[in-house]
Amino acid sequence: MTDTTVDKEEERKRLLIHRELSWLAFNERVLDEAVDKNNPLLERAKFIAIFISNLDEFYMVRVAGVKRLIDAGYKKTDGYGWFPDEINDTIDKRVRVLMKRLYEIHQELIHGVMREHGVSVLRYKELDDRDKKAVDGYFHSTLYPLMTPMAVDQGHPFPVLPSKTISFSMRVKKGSKYHFAILPLPKVVPRLHQLRSPRNKYRFILIDEIVRQNIPAFFRGYEVIEAVPFRVLRDSELVLEEEYADDLLVAIEREVKKRPRAKAVYVGVERDMSGTMLTRLCKELDIDKNEVRRVGDHLDLAFLFDLYARVDRPDLKYAGYVPAPSVSGNVFDRMRKGDFLVHLPYQSFDLIAQIVESAASDPSVLAIKMTLYRTNRDSCVIKSLKKAASRGAQVSILVEIRARFDEERNILWARELEQAGCHVMYGIPGIKIHSKICLVIRQERDGIRRYVHLSTGNYNEITAGVYTDIGLCTARERYGQDVADVFNVISGYSEVPHWSKVVSSPEDLRQYFFQLIDQEISNQKKHENGWIFAKMNSLQDRKIIYKLYEASQAGVNIKLLVRGICCLIPGLKGVSENIEVRSIVGRFLEHSRIFLFNNNNNYRVFMSSADWMRRNFDRRIELLFPVEDENSKEHVKWLMEMYWKDNMKTRLMNNEGTYVRVPIDDKEFNIQEYLIKYYSGNGGP
């Protein structure tokens, strides 16, 4: 089965789940965690915040793209057999259902259960006189000086409101004349204001509530007729002709500055906003009334991230743990002894930090080459790279400045590293560098030796604590040579070489996976032992999906652990009856990409920075790398088998494309909690 043989819209709809609808199903699984009583109370609140944060990005990128097609009058079906207006309407209907459920959960959890445990987010009307006096004082001393009401009339244009800005839309009156004004909430103070409370009790109020009660202070001599909060999201996809940009960094920086004025793709308003106010607001924001969401209180539930951070109640959070050390002693000595794996967050990110820090301090290290896709503020990796450059080592860094929503931060890193003496590359026009690579070149007694770290995840100390990722550390020469060639392709005009160990996109990766799948088809026909076991974030590439359908029809047993988007439908009669799809959503975000192929009982293990998505195969530089050390191979195979046993956080996709909980036949098993104990018990492999 190939992409060209499936050319009818109805047939594609039967064989594929639309990418956007699959993503919404994933985010619904996130929301499910907010009602799972196996999760501690504050963790459940945090899942609400994750859900709304995910949905914001979905609108700013994916829905924005659909709306651009509609605005352009595009009338063709997409790769899933859907017209733009058709998928837009379906998204809208599903999101409305999800939002209704979200606010029901929020009401029960935040205004119900959480208060019983001493954590309250109060409304102004619930405060006693002492609290009202205190918050009114906070308004006059702190909020009022920061805020500026903005008239909207012939002499005052509608203000620039960046994405996620919460503002009050107001009608005020003087005499018989009405006026329209906007009052944005300040972003330089916490949105959650803490009230005085007895010991071990936490009481908060949102500044939205405080400002609402004090709005007349901004309009002396006028009567405030209506003041209702609203929130806007804007199209945040960069539109950039990279091929014609003289300087990619400057061009992207210029495009990022346009985001606050981009087209509105979502507007949320409180339920009781008047029709008159809504009509005026929609006109100013250039958005149709039908696209506006009327919601309950608290327009942006992302404040629950802050609530989680500020409430010191270990009894309402997951039990803490200390990541296990990966190695002891000199990291380069350990690499020379043999390959080993680092499994985050169960093992410490300190190992990755140690590789870069040791290289920065070691006079025998001649060069460091590294890719940075997303990293964190105050990054120890950045500090070490600057240190290495200052002592004279050759430091070559690829900073992918097009990493969505991290563009400004990555531009800052790029300039800081340049000033420190590093050679910085910004990427290749039209292609993102998504690979996770660190190469250290060291002068030793017997000559030059290369040390390599290849990973499924970013060099980010913060996400390393909440994302599951696996990295391979090796001093094998053929890995080092391949990785050096990757940097030559990125930094200069070298053509892609014939790889010895790694395989790269956009040239070879999809085709290499085809060869591996075809081999399993052949082995199934000859030996009846074909199987594939893969774990990834997303499965969307149609060519890969049809190849997996072909393998299933040949009898190959296929197990897929796909956390997020999965456009493949398992269990379809005559198509995918030998495919099973599971998704794990839990305490940690499952981010590792692992691929196992039986290879006629001589199984092969691969890891990658790439998901099975079209963008990873066609528009990114990604790496697939084999795990060849026998102990490491066995450990990865064991890990995958243990993941498949999870019955606490796993959902199973049925042949209708919907997800159901895995039945608990024997005893409860949570893979993530199990691995915390496993690694802390023996330090890992």
C-alpha positions as CSV (number, residue, x, y, z in Angstrom):
1,M,0.0,0.0,0.0
2,T,1.4,3.4,-1.0
3,D,0.2,7.0,-0.7
4,T,-0.7,7.1,-4.4
5,T,-3.0,4.0,-4.2
6,V,-5.1,5.8,-1.6
7,D,-6.4,8.7,-3.6
8,K,-10.1,9.0,-2.6
9,E,-11.1,11.3,0.2
10,E,-13.5,8.7,1.7
11,E,-10.8,6.0,1.7
12,R,-8.2,8.3,3.3
13,K,-10.7,9.2,6.0
14,R,-11.3,5.5,6.7
15,L,-7.6,4.7,6.9
16,L,-6.3,7.8,8.7
17,I,-7.2,10.0,11.7
18,H,-6.8,13.7,10.9
19,R,-3.6,15.1,12.5
20,E,-5.5,17.9,14.3
21,L,-8.2,15.6,15.6
22,S,-5.6,13.2,16.8
23,W,-3.8,16.0,18.7
24,L,-7.1,17.0,20.3
25,A,-7.6,13.4,21.5
26,F,-4.1,13.6,23.0
27,N,-4.9,16.8,24.9
28,E,-8.1,15.2,26.1
29,R,-5.9,12.4,27.6
30,V,-4.0,15.2,29.4
31,L,-7.2,16.5,30.8
32,D,-8.2,13.0,31.9
33,E,-5.2,13.2,34.3
34,A,-6.9,16.1,36.1
35,V,-9.7,13.9,37.2
36,D,-7.6,10.8,38.0
37,K,-7.7,10.5,41.7
38,N,-4.5,8.4,41.7
39,N,-2.8,11.7,41.0
40,P,-2.1,14.0,44.0
41,L,-4.4,17.1,44.1
42,L,-1.9,19.8,43.0
43,E,-0.7,17.5,40.2
44,R,-4.3,17.3,39.0
45,A,-4.5,21.1,39.0
46,K,-1.2,21.2,37.1
47,F,-2.6,19.0,34.3
48,I,-5.4,21.6,33.8
49,A,-2.7,24.2,33.3
50,I,-0.8,21.9,30.9
51,F,-4.1,21.3,28.9
52,I,-4.8,25.0,28.4
53,S,-1.1,25.8,27.6
54,N,-1.2,23.0,25.0
55,L,-4.5,24.3,23.5
56,D,-3.1,27.8,23.3
57,E,-0.2,26.7,21.1
58,F,-2.5,24.5,19.1
59,Y,-4.6,27.6,18.2
60,M,-1.6,29.8,17.6
61,V,0.0,27.4,15.2
62,R,-2.2,24.6,13.8
63,V,-5.6,26.4,13.8
64,A,-4.0,29.5,12.5
65,G,-2.7,27.5,9.6
66,V,-6.1,26.2,8.8
67,K,-7.6,29.7,9.0
68,R,-5.0,31.0,6.6
69,L,-6.1,28.4,4.0
70,I,-9.7,29.4,4.5
71,D,-8.9,33.1,4.1
72,A,-7.0,32.3,0.9
73,G,-10.0,30.6,-0.5
74,Y,-8.2,27.2,-0.7
75,K,-10.8,24.5,-1.8
76,K,-8.8,21.3,-2.0
77,T,-8.7,18.4,0.4
78,D,-5.6,17.8,2.6
79,G,-3.8,14.5,2.9
80,Y,-6.4,13.1,5.2
81,G,-9.3,13.8,2.8
82,W,-10.7,16.9,4.6
83,F,-11.4,20.4,3.3
84,P,-10.1,23.4,5.3
85,D,-13.5,24.7,6.4
86,E,-14.6,21.1,7.2
87,I,-11.7,20.4,9.6
88,N,-12.0,23.9,11.1
89,D,-15.7,23.4,11.9
90,T,-14.9,19.9,13.4
91,I,-12.1,21.4,15.5
92,D,-14.4,24.1,16.8
93,K,-17.1,21.6,17.8
94,R,-14.7,19.4,19.6
95,V,-12.9,22.2,21.4
96,R,-16.3,23.6,22.6
97,V,-17.0,20.2,24.2
98,L,-13.5,20.0,25.7
99,M,-13.8,23.6,27.1
100,K,-17.1,22.8,28.7
101,R,-15.6,19.8,30.4
102,L,-12.5,21.8,31.4
103,Y,-14.5,24.4,33.3
104,E,-16.6,21.7,35.0
105,I,-13.4,20.0,36.2
106,H,-11.9,23.4,37.2
107,Q,-15.0,24.3,39.2
108,E,-15.1,21.0,41.1
109,L,-11.3,20.8,41.7
110,I,-10.4,24.5,42.4
111,H,-13.6,25.7,44.1
112,G,-14.5,22.4,45.7
113,V,-12.0,19.7,46.6
114,M,-8.9,21.9,46.9
115,R,-10.5,24.2,49.4
116,E,-11.2,21.2,51.6
117,H,-7.4,20.7,51.6
118,G,-6.6,24.3,52.6
119,V,-5.8,25.8,49.2
120,S,-8.2,28.4,48.0
121,V,-8.4,30.7,44.9
122,L,-11.1,33.2,46.1
123,R,-13.3,35.7,44.4
124,Y,-13.4,39.3,45.7
125,K,-17.0,38.9,47.0
126,E,-15.8,36.0,49.2
127,L,-13.2,38.1,51.1
128,D,-13.9,39.6,54.5
129,D,-13.5,43.3,55.2
130,R,-9.8,42.9,56.3
131,D,-8.9,41.0,53.1
132,K,-10.7,43.5,50.9
133,K,-8.9,46.4,52.6
134,A,-5.6,44.5,52.0
135,V,-6.1,43.8,48.3
136,D,-7.5,47.3,47.6
137,G,-4.3,48.6,49.2
138,Y,-2.3,46.3,46.9
139,F,-4.2,47.7,43.9
140,H,-3.5,51.3,44.7
141,S,0.2,50.7,45.7
142,T,1.2,48.3,43.0
143,L,-1.3,47.6,40.3
144,Y,-2.7,51.1,39.6
145,P,0.7,52.7,38.9
146,L,1.5,49.9,36.4
147,M,-1.7,50.0,34.4
148,T,-2.8,52.3,31.6
149,P,-6.4,52.5,30.3
150,M,-6.5,53.0,26.6
151,A,-9.4,54.9,24.9
152,V,-10.4,53.6,21.5
153,D,-11.8,56.3,19.2
154,Q,-10.8,58.4,16.2
155,G,-7.7,59.6,17.9
156,H,-6.8,56.5,19.8
157,P,-6.4,53.2,17.7
158,F,-7.1,49.8,19.3
159,P,-4.0,48.9,21.3
160,V,-1.5,46.1,20.4
161,L,-2.3,43.1,22.5
162,P,0.1,40.2,22.2
163,S,-1.0,36.6,22.4
164,K,-2.3,35.5,25.9
165,T,-2.8,39.1,27.1
166,I,-5.8,39.4,29.4
167,S,-7.5,42.8,29.1
168,F,-10.7,44.4,30.3
169,S,-13.0,45.6,27.5
170,M,-15.0,48.6,28.9
171,R,-17.9,50.9,28.1
172,V,-17.9,54.1,30.1
173,K,-20.4,57.0,30.0
174,K,-20.3,60.7,30.6
175,G,-23.5,62.5,30.2
176,S,-25.3,60.9,27.3
177,K,-22.1,59.8,25.4
178,Y,-20.6,56.3,25.6
179,H,-17.0,55.5,25.2
180,F,-15.0,52.3,24.6
181,A,-11.7,51.5,26.3
182,I,-9.2,48.7,26.9
183,L,-7.3,48.0,30.1
184,P,-4.6,45.3,29.8
185,L,-3.5,43.5,32.9
186,P,0.2,43.9,33.8
187,K,2.5,41.0,33.1
188,V,5.3,42.2,35.3
189,V,3.6,41.1,38.6
190,P,2.3,37.6,39.5
191,R,-1.3,37.1,38.4
192,L,-1.9,35.1,41.6
193,H,-1.8,37.3,44.7
194,Q,-1.4,35.6,48.0
195,L,-3.5,36.6,51.0
196,R,-2.6,36.4,54.6
197,S,-3.4,32.9,55.9
198,P,-3.0,30.7,59.0
199,R,-0.1,28.2,59.0
200,N,-0.3,25.5,56.3
201,K,-3.2,27.3,54.6
202,Y,-2.9,28.9,51.2
203,R,-5.3,31.6,50.1
204,F,-5.0,33.5,46.8
205,I,-6.9,35.9,44.6
206,L,-6.3,36.6,40.9
207,I,-5.4,40.2,40.1
208,D,-8.2,40.0,37.5
209,E,-10.6,40.1,40.5
210,I,-8.8,42.9,42.3
211,V,-8.7,45.1,39.2
212,R,-12.3,44.5,38.3
213,Q,-13.4,45.9,41.6
214,N,-11.3,49.0,41.3
215,I,-11.8,49.9,37.6
216,P,-13.7,53.1,38.5
217,A,-10.4,54.5,39.8
218,F,-9.2,54.7,36.2
219,F,-12.2,56.7,35.0
220,R,-12.8,59.6,37.4
221,G,-15.8,61.7,36.2
222,Y,-17.2,58.8,34.1
223,E,-19.6,56.0,34.9
224,V,-18.4,52.5,34.2
225,I,-21.3,50.7,32.4
226,E,-19.6,47.4,31.6
227,A,-16.1,45.9,32.3
228,V,-15.6,42.4,31.1
229,P,-12.2,40.6,30.6
230,F,-11.2,39.0,27.4
231,R,-8.2,37.1,26.1
232,V,-6.7,37.0,22.6
233,L,-4.5,34.4,20.8
234,R,-2.8,35.4,17.6
235,D,-1.3,33.5,14.6
236,S,2.3,32.8,15.7
237,E,3.7,31.0,12.7
238,L,6.6,32.8,11.2
239,V,6.2,33.7,7.5
240,L,9.7,33.9,6.2
241,E,11.3,33.6,2.7
242,E,14.4,31.9,4.1
243,E,16.0,31.3,0.7
244,Y,16.1,35.1,0.1
245,A,17.2,36.2,3.5
246,D,20.6,37.8,3.6
247,D,20.9,37.1,7.4
248,L,18.7,34.4,8.8
249,L,19.0,35.7,12.4
250,V,18.0,39.2,11.5
251,A,15.2,38.0,9.4
252,I,13.7,35.8,12.1
253,E,14.2,38.5,14.7
254,R,12.2,40.9,12.4
255,E,9.4,38.3,12.0
256,V,9.1,37.6,15.7
257,K,8.5,41.3,16.3
258,K,5.4,41.0,14.1
259,R,3.7,38.5,16.3
260,P,1.9,41.0,18.6
261,R,0.1,42.4,15.6
262,A,-0.7,39.1,13.8
263,K,-4.3,38.0,13.0
264,A,-6.4,37.0,16.0
265,V,-7.3,33.3,15.9
266,Y,-9.0,32.9,19.2
267,V,-10.8,35.3,21.6
268,G,-12.1,34.1,25.0
269,V,-14.6,36.3,26.9
270,E,-16.5,35.9,30.1
271,R,-20.0,34.5,29.6
272,D,-21.9,37.6,30.5
273,M,-20.3,40.0,28.0
274,S,-23.1,42.0,26.4
275,G,-23.9,41.7,22.7
276,T,-23.0,45.4,22.1
277,M,-19.6,44.9,23.7
278,L,-18.9,41.7,21.8
279,T,-19.8,43.3,18.5
280,R,-17.4,46.1,19.0
281,L,-14.6,43.8,20.2
282,C,-15.0,41.5,17.3
283,K,-14.8,44.5,14.9
284,E,-11.6,45.8,16.5
285,L,-10.0,42.3,16.5
286,D,-11.2,41.4,13.1
287,I,-12.7,38.1,14.2
288,D,-16.1,36.6,13.6
289,K,-18.5,36.3,16.5
290,N,-18.9,32.6,15.9
291,E,-15.3,32.1,16.7
292,V,-15.4,33.7,20.1
293,R,-15.6,31.5,23.2
294,R,-17.8,32.5,26.1
295,V,-16.3,30.8,29.1
296,G,-16.8,30.9,32.9
297,D,-14.5,32.6,35.3
298,H,-10.7,32.7,35.1
299,L,-10.1,33.1,31.4
300,D,-6.6,31.7,31.5
301,L,-6.2,28.7,33.7
302,A,-2.4,28.6,33.2
303,F,-2.2,30.4,36.5
304,L,-2.4,26.9,38.0
305,F,1.3,26.5,37.1
306,D,2.0,29.3,39.6
307,L,-0.4,27.9,42.2
308,Y,1.5,24.6,42.0
309,A,4.9,26.3,42.4
310,R,3.8,28.5,45.4
311,V,2.0,26.0,47.5
312,D,4.5,24.1,49.7
313,R,2.4,21.1,50.4
314,P,4.4,17.9,49.6
315,D,1.4,15.8,50.6
316,L,-0.5,17.2,47.6
317,K,2.3,16.6,45.1
318,Y,4.1,13.6,43.7
319,A,6.7,12.2,46.0
320,G,10.1,13.7,45.5
321,Y,13.1,11.7,44.3
322,V,16.7,12.2,43.5
323,P,17.8,11.2,40.0
324,A,20.4,8.4,40.1
325,P,24.0,9.2,39.0
326,S,24.9,7.8,35.6
327,V,28.6,7.3,36.1
328,S,31.3,8.0,38.7
329,G,34.7,9.3,38.0
330,N,36.0,10.8,34.7
331,V,33.4,10.7,32.1
332,F,35.9,10.3,29.2
333,D,37.5,7.3,30.9
334,R,34.1,5.7,31.3
335,M,33.3,6.2,27.6
336,R,36.6,4.6,26.6
337,K,35.6,1.5,28.5
338,G,32.5,1.1,26.5
339,D,29.1,2.5,25.5
340,F,26.5,3.4,28.1
341,L,23.1,5.0,28.2
342,V,21.7,7.9,30.2
343,H,17.9,7.7,30.9
344,L,16.4,11.0,31.9
345,P,14.8,12.0,34.3
346,Y,15.5,8.8,36.2
347,Q,19.2,9.4,35.9
348,S,20.8,12.8,36.4
349,F,21.3,15.4,33.7
350,D,24.6,16.1,35.6
351,L,26.2,13.6,33.3
352,I,25.5,15.7,30.2
353,A,26.6,18.8,32.1
354,Q,29.8,17.0,33.1
355,I,30.7,16.1,29.5
356,V,30.5,19.7,28.5
357,E,32.1,21.1,31.7
358,S,34.9,18.5,31.6
359,A,35.6,19.4,28.0
360,A,35.6,23.1,28.8
361,S,38.2,22.7,31.5
362,D,40.4,20.0,30.0
363,P,43.4,21.4,28.1
364,S,43.5,18.1,26.1
365,V,40.2,19.0,24.5
366,L,40.8,20.7,21.2
367,A,37.2,21.2,20.0
368,I,33.6,20.9,21.0
369,K,30.8,20.7,18.5
370,M,27.2,20.8,19.6
371,T,23.6,21.4,18.5
372,L,21.2,23.4,20.7
373,Y,17.5,23.3,19.8
374,R,15.9,24.4,23.1
375,T,17.8,25.2,26.3
376,N,16.9,27.0,29.5
377,R,17.8,30.3,31.2
378,D,21.0,30.2,33.2
379,S,22.1,27.1,31.3
380,C,25.2,25.3,32.7
381,V,25.8,24.0,29.1
382,I,26.0,27.6,27.7
383,K,28.3,28.6,30.5
384,S,30.6,25.7,29.8
385,L,30.7,26.4,26.1
386,K,31.6,30.0,26.7
387,K,34.3,28.9,29.2
388,A,35.8,26.5,26.6
389,A,36.0,29.2,24.0
390,S,37.6,31.6,26.4
391,R,40.5,29.2,27.0
392,G,41.1,28.8,23.3
393,A,39.3,25.6,22.4
394,Q,37.5,25.6,19.0
395,V,33.8,25.7,19.9
396,S,31.2,25.3,17.0
397,I,27.6,25.5,18.0
398,L,24.5,25.1,15.9
399,V,21.7,27.2,17.6
400,E,18.4,26.5,15.9
401,I,16.9,29.9,16.1
402,R,13.6,28.8,14.5
403,A,12.6,26.5,17.4
404,R,9.0,27.7,17.8
405,F,8.4,30.1,20.7
406,D,12.1,29.9,21.7
407,E,13.3,32.1,18.8
408,E,14.0,35.2,21.0
409,R,15.9,33.2,23.6
410,N,17.9,31.3,21.0
411,I,18.8,34.5,19.3
412,L,20.1,35.8,22.7
413,W,22.2,32.6,23.1
414,A,23.6,32.8,19.7
415,R,24.8,36.4,20.3
416,E,26.2,35.6,23.7
417,L,28.1,32.6,22.3
418,E,29.5,34.6,19.4
419,Q,30.7,37.3,21.8
420,A,32.5,34.6,23.9
421,G,34.4,33.5,20.8
422,C,32.3,30.5,19.7
423,H,31.6,29.8,16.0
424,V,27.8,29.9,15.8
425,M,25.6,28.6,13.0
426,Y,22.0,29.5,12.8
427,G,20.7,26.7,10.6
428,I,20.0,25.9,7.0
429,P,17.4,27.8,5.0
430,G,14.2,25.7,4.7
431,I,15.4,23.0,7.2
432,K,15.5,22.9,10.9
433,I,18.3,21.2,12.7
434,H,16.5,19.0,15.3
435,S,19.3,16.6,16.0
436,K,20.7,16.3,19.6
437,I,24.5,15.9,19.3
438,C,27.5,16.7,21.3
439,L,31.0,15.9,19.9
440,V,34.2,16.4,21.9
441,I,37.6,16.1,20.2
442,R,40.4,15.3,22.5
443,Q,44.2,15.0,22.0
444,E,45.4,11.8,23.7
445,R,48.7,9.8,23.8
446,D,47.7,7.6,20.8
447,G,46.2,10.5,18.8
448,I,42.9,12.2,18.3
449,R,39.9,10.6,19.9
450,R,36.2,11.6,19.5
451,Y,33.7,11.4,22.3
452,V,30.0,11.5,21.3
453,H,26.7,12.0,23.1
454,L,23.6,11.4,20.9
455,S,20.2,11.9,22.4
456,T,16.5,11.8,21.8
457,G,16.0,15.1,23.8
458,N,17.2,18.6,24.1
459,Y,20.1,19.9,26.2
460,N,17.8,21.6,28.7
461,E,18.2,21.2,32.4
462,I,14.6,22.1,33.2
463,T,12.9,19.7,30.8
464,A,15.4,17.0,31.7
465,G,13.5,16.8,35.0
466,V,10.1,16.2,33.5
467,Y,10.8,14.6,30.0
468,T,11.8,11.0,29.5
469,D,14.7,10.9,27.1
470,I,17.6,8.5,26.4
471,G,21.1,9.3,25.3
472,L,24.0,7.2,24.1
473,C,27.5,7.9,25.2
474,T,30.2,6.4,23.0
475,A,33.9,6.7,22.0
476,R,33.6,4.4,19.0
477,E,35.4,5.9,16.1
478,R,32.8,5.2,13.4
479,Y,30.2,7.1,15.5
480,G,32.6,10.0,15.9
481,Q,33.4,10.1,12.2
482,D,29.7,10.1,11.2
483,V,28.9,12.9,13.7
484,A,31.8,14.9,12.4
485,D,30.4,14.5,8.9
486,V,27.0,15.7,10.1
487,F,28.6,19.0,11.4
488,N,30.5,19.4,8.1
489,V,27.2,19.1,6.2
490,I,25.5,21.7,8.5
491,S,28.4,24.2,8.7
492,G,29.6,24.1,5.1
493,Y,28.8,22.9,1.6
494,S,29.7,19.2,2.1
495,E,27.3,16.7,0.5
496,V,25.8,14.0,2.7
497,P,28.3,11.1,2.9
498,H,27.6,7.4,3.0
499,W,26.9,6.9,6.7
500,S,28.7,4.2,8.7
501,K,26.5,4.2,11.8
502,V,24.0,7.1,11.9
503,V,21.3,7.8,9.4
504,S,20.1,11.3,8.7
505,S,17.1,13.1,7.3
506,P,16.1,14.7,5.1
507,E,18.1,12.5,2.7
508,D,17.9,8.9,3.9
509,L,15.9,8.4,7.1
510,R,12.4,7.5,5.7
511,Q,13.9,5.2,3.1
512,Y,16.0,3.5,5.8
513,F,12.9,2.8,7.9
514,F,11.3,1.4,4.8
515,Q,14.2,-1.0,4.4
516,L,13.9,-2.1,8.1
517,I,10.1,-2.6,7.7
518,D,10.6,-4.5,4.4
519,Q,13.1,-6.7,6.1
520,E,10.5,-7.7,8.7
521,I,8.0,-8.4,6.0
522,S,10.5,-10.6,4.3
523,N,11.4,-12.4,7.5
524,Q,7.7,-12.9,8.3
525,K,7.1,-14.6,4.9
526,K,10.2,-16.8,5.3
527,H,10.4,-17.4,9.1
528,E,7.1,-16.1,10.5
529,N,9.0,-14.1,13.1
530,G,8.6,-10.5,11.9
531,W,7.9,-7.9,14.6
532,I,8.4,-4.2,15.2
533,F,8.3,-2.4,18.5
534,A,8.5,1.4,18.4
535,K,8.1,4.3,20.8
536,M,7.7,7.9,19.8
537,N,5.9,11.2,20.4
538,S,3.9,11.3,17.1
539,L,3.1,9.1,14.1
540,Q,1.7,11.2,11.2
541,D,3.7,10.5,8.1
542,R,1.3,8.8,5.6
543,K,4.1,7.0,3.7
544,I,5.2,5.3,6.9
545,I,1.7,4.6,8.0
546,Y,0.9,2.8,4.7
547,K,4.1,0.8,4.9
548,L,3.1,-0.3,8.4
549,Y,-0.3,-1.3,7.1
550,E,1.5,-3.3,4.4
551,A,3.6,-5.0,7.1
552,S,0.5,-5.8,9.2
553,Q,-1.2,-7.4,6.1
554,A,1.9,-9.6,5.7
555,G,1.5,-10.8,9.3
556,V,4.2,-8.7,11.0
557,N,3.3,-8.0,14.6
558,I,3.6,-4.3,15.4
559,K,3.5,-2.7,18.8
560,L,3.5,1.1,18.9
561,L,3.8,3.4,21.9
562,V,2.7,6.8,20.6
563,R,2.2,9.5,23.3
564,G,0.6,12.2,21.2
565,I,-0.6,12.4,17.6
566,C,-1.3,9.0,15.9
567,C,-2.9,9.1,12.5
568,L,-2.7,5.4,12.1
569,I,-5.8,3.3,13.0
570,P,-5.1,-0.2,14.4
571,G,-7.3,-3.2,14.2
572,L,-8.9,-2.3,10.8
573,K,-10.1,-5.6,9.2
574,G,-7.8,-6.5,6.3
575,V,-5.5,-3.5,6.9
576,S,-4.1,-3.2,10.4
577,E,-5.2,-6.2,12.4
578,N,-1.7,-6.9,13.6
579,I,-1.0,-3.4,14.9
580,E,-1.6,-2.3,18.5
581,V,-1.3,1.3,19.6
582,R,-0.9,2.5,23.1
583,S,-0.4,6.0,24.6
584,I,1.1,6.8,28.0
585,V,0.3,10.1,29.6
586,G,1.6,10.5,33.2
587,R,3.9,12.3,35.6
588,F,6.6,12.7,33.0
589,L,6.2,13.6,29.3
590,E,7.2,10.6,27.3
591,H,9.7,12.0,24.8
592,S,12.1,9.3,23.9
593,R,12.1,7.8,20.4
594,I,13.1,4.1,20.4
595,F,12.8,1.6,17.5
596,L,13.2,-2.2,17.7
597,F,13.2,-4.6,14.8
598,N,13.4,-8.4,15.3
599,N,15.7,-9.0,12.3
600,N,15.1,-12.8,12.3
601,N,15.7,-13.1,16.1
602,N,18.9,-11.0,15.9
603,Y,17.1,-7.9,17.0
604,R,18.3,-4.4,16.3
605,V,17.8,-1.3,18.5
606,F,17.8,2.3,17.3
607,M,17.1,5.7,18.9
608,S,16.4,9.0,17.3
609,S,15.7,12.6,17.6
610,A,12.9,12.1,15.0
611,D,9.3,11.1,15.3
612,W,7.5,9.4,12.4
613,M,6.2,12.8,11.1
614,R,6.5,14.2,7.6
615,R,8.3,17.3,9.0
616,N,11.0,15.1,10.6
617,F,11.6,13.2,7.4
618,D,11.4,16.1,4.9
619,R,12.1,19.4,6.6
620,R,14.6,18.7,9.4
621,I,18.0,17.3,10.0
622,E,17.5,14.4,12.3
623,L,19.6,11.5,13.3
624,L,18.8,7.8,13.8
625,F,21.6,5.9,15.7
626,P,22.0,2.2,16.5
627,V,22.6,0.9,20.0
628,E,25.2,-1.9,19.5
629,D,26.5,-2.6,23.0
630,E,24.9,-5.9,24.0
631,N,24.1,-4.8,27.6
632,S,22.6,-1.5,26.4
633,K,20.5,-3.4,23.8
634,E,19.1,-5.8,26.3
635,H,18.3,-2.9,28.7
636,V,16.4,-1.0,26.0
637,K,14.4,-4.1,25.0
638,W,13.6,-4.7,28.7
639,L,12.5,-1.1,29.0
640,M,10.2,-1.4,26.1
641,E,8.6,-4.6,27.5
642,M,8.1,-2.9,30.9
643,Y,6.5,0.1,29.2
644,W,4.0,-2.3,27.5
645,K,3.0,-3.7,30.9
646,D,1.9,-0.3,32.2
647,N,-1.9,-0.3,33.1
648,M,-2.2,2.8,35.2
649,K,-1.3,5.5,32.7
650,T,-1.8,3.7,29.4
651,R,-4.7,4.2,27.0
652,L,-5.3,1.7,24.2
653,M,-6.5,2.9,20.8
654,N,-9.4,0.9,19.3
655,N,-10.3,0.4,15.7
656,E,-12.6,3.5,15.8
657,G,-9.7,5.7,16.6
658,T,-10.7,6.4,20.2
659,Y,-8.7,5.7,23.3
660,V,-9.8,3.5,26.3
661,R,-8.1,2.7,29.5
662,V,-6.1,-0.6,29.6
663,P,-7.9,-3.1,31.8
664,I,-6.1,-4.0,35.1
665,D,-6.2,-7.8,35.0
666,D,-3.8,-8.5,37.8
667,K,-2.1,-5.8,39.8
668,E,-1.6,-2.1,39.2
669,F,1.6,-1.1,37.4
670,N,2.8,2.4,36.7
671,I,6.0,2.3,34.6
672,Q,7.2,5.8,35.5
673,E,6.9,5.2,39.2
674,Y,8.5,1.8,38.8
675,L,11.5,3.3,36.9
676,I,12.1,5.9,39.6
677,K,12.5,3.0,42.1
678,Y,14.5,0.9,39.7
679,Y,17.1,3.4,38.9
680,S,17.4,4.7,42.5
681,G,17.9,1.1,43.7
682,N,20.8,0.2,41.5
683,G,21.9,3.3,39.6
684,G,20.7,2.0,36.3
685,P,22.5,0.0,33.6
